[in-house]
Amino acid sequence: MQYTINEGPSYAMVDVELDEGEMIQTKPGAMMTRDGSVSVQSDVGGDGGIGDSVKRAISDERTLVDNTYTATNGVGSVTLVPEHPGDVIAVNMSDRRSLRVQSGSLLGWEPLVERSTELNNLSNMFNSGELTVLGLSGQGTAFLSAFGSMVEREVTPQESLIVDEDHLVAWTPELSLNRQKDGGLKSTVLGGEGLVTEFTGQGHVWLQTRDPMLFSTGTEHQDDETSGGIGVDDFI
């Protein structure tokens, strides 16, 4: 498989080229275009598909459906796009033992990338209330998307990192997590207290520069005093 990531970091898309017989798996809605030589098969609930090499993730209903694209007649191409504006990075899992990823950030993956739901990190739900934590391992490339630009930060034993959870994309599993309540602007905008996660140890954290919760809160924003909330217009 060959790929290029174009139009980033604001409106990134992934152009994937498959040799005959090669496959790429994606979450629903990730495909923008594909060649006529590329076939697609939907795998619901984990039956069928590519043997047992992929461990199913238990999160929202959309995660239970995977699309597998296969080049069946020579070289074929597939273009993948996130469901929101932002960046995409490629992670070579062959160079890593494993990775923890917010489920909504996983855009596509090669068949030998294994996924599992992580239930032992204090909580499997983060602030959005819709995203669960996936464990990635195995071999091959996985594509992760961000709302906004993707930022990588290093955590060291001498310097911890405290992160607003709605900005989290992925992190290395060697890190220890400590969830804490946090006040501030988000409490005023969304009501109640937000949550932050403190990462300690040695490892890396990947972040998205935009907060989907703040933007979604403002989708019904009107220019009157009773609307409340923050809309996209407030940021431009």
C-alpha positions in Angstrom: 0.0 0.0 0.0 1.2 3.5 -0.9 -0.4 6.7 0.4 -0.1 10.5 0.4 -1.8 13.0 2.7 -2.9 16.1 0.9 -4.6 19.4 1.6 -3.5 19.4 5.3 -3.5 20.6 7.9 -6.9 22.3 7.5 -8.7 19.9 5.1 -6.6 16.8 5.0 -7.4 13.8 2.8 -5.6 10.5 2.3 -5.0 9.1 -1.2 -4.4 5.4 -0.9 -3.0 3.3 -3.7 -3.6 -0.5 -3.5 -1.9 -3.2 -5.4 -4.2 -6.0 -6.6 -5.4 -8.0 -3.6 -4.4 -5.3 -1.1 -7.0 -4.0 1.4 -7.7 -0.9 3.5 -10.4 -0.8 6.2 -12.2 2.4 7.3 -14.9 3.6 9.5 -18.3 4.4 7.9 -18.4 7.6 5.8 -14.6 7.9 5.4 -14.5 7.2 1.7 -14.7 10.2 -0.7 -13.9 8.4 -4.0 -12.7 5.0 -5.2 -11.7 3.5 -8.5 -14.1 1.1 -10.3 -11.5 -1.6 -9.8 -11.9 -1.3 -6.0 -14.6 -3.4 -4.3 -16.2 -2.6 -0.9 -17.6 -5.0 1.7 -19.3 -3.9 4.9 -18.6 -6.0 8.0 -21.3 -5.6 10.7 -20.6 -6.7 14.2 -17.3 -8.4 13.4 -18.6 -11.4 11.4 -16.8 -12.2 8.1 -14.2 -9.8 6.9 -10.5 -10.6 7.4 -10.6 -13.6 9.8 -10.0 -12.8 13.4 -7.1 -10.5 13.0 -9.1 -7.4 14.0 -10.5 -7.3 17.6 -13.8 -5.6 17.5 -14.2 -2.3 19.4 -17.4 -1.9 21.5 -18.3 1.8 21.5 -21.1 3.5 19.5 -23.1 1.8 16.7 -21.0 3.2 13.9 -17.9 1.6 15.3 -19.5 -1.8 14.8 -19.5 -1.4 11.1 -16.3 -1.5 9.1 -15.8 -1.0 5.4 -13.1 -3.0 3.6 -11.9 -1.8 0.3 -10.0 -4.3 -1.9 -8.2 -3.8 -5.2 -9.7 -6.6 -7.3 -8.5 -5.8 -10.8 -5.0 -4.4 -10.9 -3.9 -1.2 -9.0 -6.8 0.7 -7.4 -7.1 3.9 -5.4 -9.3 5.1 -2.5 -9.5 8.6 -1.1 -10.4 8.9 2.6 -11.6 12.1 4.3 -12.4 12.8 8.0 -15.9 14.0 8.9 -14.6 17.3 10.2 -12.1 19.9 9.0 -8.6 19.2 10.2 -5.4 17.2 9.9 -4.6 13.5 9.3 -1.4 11.7 10.3 -0.2 8.1 9.5 1.1 6.0 12.3 3.2 2.9 11.5 2.2 0.4 14.1 5.1 -1.9 13.1 7.3 0.7 14.8 5.2 0.8 18.0 4.1 -1.9 20.4 0.7 -0.2 20.9 -1.2 3.0 21.1 -4.3 4.4 22.8 -6.6 6.3 20.5 -10.0 8.1 20.8 -12.3 6.0 18.7 -13.6 9.0 16.7 -10.1 9.8 15.6 -9.4 6.5 13.8 -10.0 7.1 10.1 -8.6 4.0 8.4 -6.2 1.1 9.0 -4.5 -1.8 7.3 -5.9 -5.3 8.0 -3.1 -6.4 10.4 -3.7 -3.4 12.7 -5.5 -4.9 15.7 -8.1 -2.9 17.7 -9.5 -3.5 21.1 -11.5 -1.5 23.6 -9.5 -0.4 26.6 -11.5 -0.6 29.8 -8.9 -0.2 32.4 -7.9 3.5 32.1 -10.0 4.8 35.0 -12.9 5.5 32.5 -13.6 4.5 29.0 -15.6 7.6 28.3 -14.2 11.1 27.9 -15.9 14.5 28.0 -17.7 14.2 24.7 -19.7 11.3 26.0 -19.5 9.6 22.6 -15.9 8.6 22.2 -14.3 5.5 23.7 -10.7 4.5 24.0 -9.3 2.0 21.5 -6.1 0.1 21.8 -4.1 -0.2 18.6 -1.4 -2.9 18.0 -0.2 -5.2 15.4 1.4 -4.3 12.1 0.7 -1.8 9.3 -0.4 1.8 9.0 -3.3 3.5 10.8 -4.6 6.9 9.9 -5.7 9.3 12.7 -7.7 12.5 12.2 -7.8 15.7 14.2 -10.3 18.5 14.5 -7.9 21.3 13.6 -4.1 20.7 13.4 -2.4 17.7 15.0 0.1 18.5 17.7 2.5 16.0 19.3 3.8 16.6 22.9 6.4 14.7 24.8 5.9 13.8 28.5 8.9 13.1 30.6 9.4 12.0 34.3 10.4 15.6 35.0 7.5 17.3 33.2 3.9 16.1 33.3 1.2 17.3 30.9 -2.3 18.3 31.8 -4.7 18.2 28.8 -8.4 19.2 28.3 -9.8 15.8 27.4 -11.7 17.0 24.4 -8.4 17.8 22.7 -7.0 14.3 23.1 -6.4 12.2 20.0 -3.9 9.5 21.1 -1.2 8.6 23.6 1.4 6.0 24.2 0.3 3.4 26.8 3.4 3.7 29.0 2.0 6.9 30.3 0.0 7.1 33.6 -3.4 8.9 33.6 -5.0 10.9 36.4 -8.4 12.5 35.6 -9.3 15.7 37.4 -12.3 18.0 37.5 -11.5 21.5 36.1 -13.4 24.8 36.0 -12.8 27.8 33.9 -14.3 28.9 30.6 -15.7 25.5 29.6 -17.8 25.4 32.8 -19.4 28.7 31.8 -20.0 27.7 28.2 -21.1 24.1 28.7 -22.4 24.1 32.3 -20.9 22.1 35.1 -17.2 21.2 35.4 -15.0 19.9 32.7 -12.4 17.2 33.0 -8.7 17.2 32.4 -6.2 14.4 32.3 -2.7 14.6 33.7 -0.2 12.4 31.9 2.9 11.4 33.8 5.9 9.1 33.0 7.7 8.8 29.6 5.8 9.0 26.4 4.0 11.0 23.8 0.5 12.6 23.5 -1.2 13.7 20.3 -3.7 16.6 20.5 -6.2 18.3 18.2 -6.0 22.1 18.3 -9.8 22.6 18.1 -12.4 21.5 20.7 -15.4 19.9 19.0 -17.5 20.4 22.2 -17.2 24.1 22.1 -18.0 24.3 18.4 -21.0 21.9 18.6 -22.4 23.9 21.5 -22.7 26.8 19.1 -24.4 25.1 16.2 -27.7 26.8 17.1 -26.2 30.1 18.0 -28.2 33.1 17.0 -27.3 36.8 17.2 -29.5 37.6 20.1 -29.1 37.9 23.8 -31.1 34.8 24.7 -29.4 32.3 22.4 -26.4 31.5 24.7 -23.5 29.4 23.7 -20.6 30.1 21.3 -20.8 29.7 17.5 -18.2 29.4 14.8 -18.8 33.1 14.1 -17.4 33.9 17.5 -14.0 32.5 16.5 -13.6 34.2 13.1 
